[in-house]
Amino acid sequence: MFETDDPLVREYFRKMIGEEGLRIMENVPEGEITDREIATLNDIKPTSVRKVLYKLYESRIAEYRTERDDDSGWITYWWSFNRDNVKKMMDKEVDDELTGLRTKLEYERSGEFYQCRCRCVLFEEAAEKDFWCEECESHFEYLDNGALIKELEELIEEREGETKVEGLIKGDGERRIEGS
Ligand SMILES: [Zn+2]
């Protein structure tokens, strides 16, 4: 049921449901299906299938309805999958990644960086310490981050090309200061 030729989609679901989960979901036909049918289809244990299904359920990609057999009392779970939500989740994933990249780019552009053997600091902090790090006992030396900035710009451009979502920038994102 997944458009598996898209590497972004594959990577995303691999993170969520693992390699086995990915294989299971590739074999799921459209429409409603029971967990036992999926298990038979893939020749694996129903418990493994259910584990995958509940993860997808948590992400609102899978839904189910139950049907109770009046005679046996047996409850059947009919599962179905929401393709729109797959798309939405993907957009969000790219969105989050872009926000992270933009935040990092903004930080890298925010000043001049100096590096000792143990970390990387802004010019102001290096100057304050007379360009000497007492922790690792080495000099703070100027770090040219031009190549990194260029790399980030290219990554952002690439990711922007992968999505057509409007209004990608949301909130402030998480401002993270990288150690080195
Ligand atoms: Zn140091």
Residues whose N, C-alpha, C, O or C-beta is under 5 A from the ligand:
A	BS01	ZN	C116 R117 C118 R119 C133 E135 C136
